[in-house]
Amino acid sequence: MNQKHILSTAFCTIACIGLATAPFAGGHSPLEKREAAMGTVGQTTETLGKMLKGEIDFDAAGAAAALAQMQAAVDGFAANVLKLFVIVPMA
């Protein structure tokens, strides 16, 4: 197993653990949740991009984990998107 494969697998594993524990953290504003979701999408996009460019070896399990992380981040954001907007009644 080469070092790039080990690093990409380790990154995906750590990111999955972080993503799985995020909903239990609580007390975060919708803005913080959106920023966290954007960070997760950015990190996973970087990993997938490196695989596509050939900078790291393709790892099917790592790619699937990255895509699952992206989906979970987007799902979490979609659930909270309406909380980002403050609706002011018209007088």
C-alpha positions in Angstrom: 0.0 0.0 0.0 1.5 3.3 -1.0 1.7 6.4 1.2 -0.8 8.4 -0.9 -3.4 5.7 -0.5 -2.9 5.5 3.2 -3.1 9.3 3.6 -6.3 9.6 1.5 -7.9 6.8 3.4 -6.9 8.3 6.7 -8.3 11.7 5.7 -11.6 10.3 4.6 -11.9 8.3 7.9 -11.1 11.3 10.0 -13.6 13.4 8.0 -16.3 10.8 8.4 -15.8 10.7 12.2 -16.0 14.5 12.3 -19.1 14.6 10.2 -20.8 11.9 12.2 -20.2 13.7 15.5 -21.1 17.2 14.3 -24.9 16.9 14.8 -24.3 16.0 18.4 -22.2 19.1 19.1 -25.3 21.4 19.4 -25.4 25.1 20.2 -24.2 26.1 16.8 -25.9 28.9 14.9 -27.2 28.2 11.4 -24.4 30.3 10.1 -21.8 28.2 11.8 -23.5 25.1 10.5 -23.5 26.5 6.9 -19.8 27.4 7.2 -19.0 23.9 8.5 -20.9 22.3 5.6 -19.0 24.5 3.2 -15.7 23.4 4.8 -16.7 19.8 4.5 -17.6 20.1 0.8 -14.4 22.0 0.2 -12.2 19.3 1.8 -13.9 16.5 0.1 -13.8 18.3 -3.3 -10.0 18.7 -2.8 -9.6 15.0 -2.2 -11.7 14.0 -5.2 -10.0 16.6 -7.4 -6.5 15.2 -6.5 -7.8 11.8 -7.5 -9.1 13.0 -10.8 -5.8 14.9 -11.6 -3.8 11.8 -10.7 -2.0 13.6 -7.8 -3.1 10.8 -5.5 -4.0 7.2 -6.4 -7.7 6.6 -7.0 -9.3 4.9 -4.1 -12.9 3.8 -4.7 -13.7 3.5 -1.0 -12.2 6.9 -0.3 -14.1 8.5 -3.2 -17.4 6.9 -2.0 -16.7 8.2 1.5 -16.0 11.7 0.2 -19.2 11.7 -1.8 -21.2 10.5 1.2 -19.6 13.3 3.3 -20.6 15.9 0.7 -24.2 14.5 0.6 -24.5 14.6 4.4 -23.2 18.1 4.6 -25.6 19.3 1.9 -28.5 17.4 3.6 -27.7 19.1 6.9 -27.5 22.5 5.3 -30.8 22.0 3.5 -32.5 21.2 6.8 -31.3 24.5 8.3 -31.4 26.8 5.4 -34.6 28.6 6.4 -33.1 29.4 9.8 -30.5 31.6 8.0 -33.1 34.1 7.0 -34.8 36.5 9.3 -38.3 37.4 8.1 -39.4 40.8 9.1 -43.1 41.5 8.8 -44.1 44.4 6.6 -45.7 47.2 8.5 
